[in-house]
């Protein structure tokens, strides 16, 4: 993995630094590993799960209100 990605530089920032015209070109050169993508997906899933958990009481109240 490129050192800049290890230092948590965003793909957008890396794209601009490398003067790539598209994010796809940056992704091609960044060679993101499946493991890195899996970890990002797991993190996103966990965050969405937390949001859903915290919003459950509000969702239930709205459901009861509109039923």
N, C-alpha and C positions, 0 to 999 in steps of 0.2 A: 504494500500500500504506500502511496506517495507520502512523504513526511508531512506535507501541509495538511493532508486529510487526517493524519494521526494527531495533529495539533488542533483539530476541530475547526479548521477553516471551512466555511460552507462551500458547497459546490458552485454556487453563484460567484462567490469571491474568487475561487480558483479559476472559474471561467474568465472572469475579468482580468485576473493577473496574467493568464496565459493568452489573452486576447482571442479566445475562441468565439466564433460567431454564434454557436449553439451549445446548449447544455449537453446535447447528445455527443458532441465531439469531445467535450471535457470528460464525460463519463467513459467514453471509449479509452481515453488516455489514462484516466484515473485507475482503471482496472479494479473496480470495486469487487471485492471477494464476496462470494455467496454468504460466508459467515458474517461479514460486516452488514450485509443487507438483512440477514435473518435477525441479527441483534437489533437493528433499527426497527424492523417490523415488530419484534417482541416488545420493544420499548413503546412504540406507538399503540400497540394493543393494550398494554398495561395502563397507559395514560387514558385511553378511551374507556377502559374498564373502570378506572377511578372516577372519571367524569360521570359515567352512567350510574355508578353507585351513589355518588353525591346528589345526583339529580333525581333519583328514584322517588324520594318523598314528594318532590314538586310534581313529577309526572303523575303520581298516584292522586295527588290533590286535584290536579287539573282534570284527570279522568273522572273523578267523582263529581267534580263541579259540572262537567258537561254531560254527564249521564243522566 
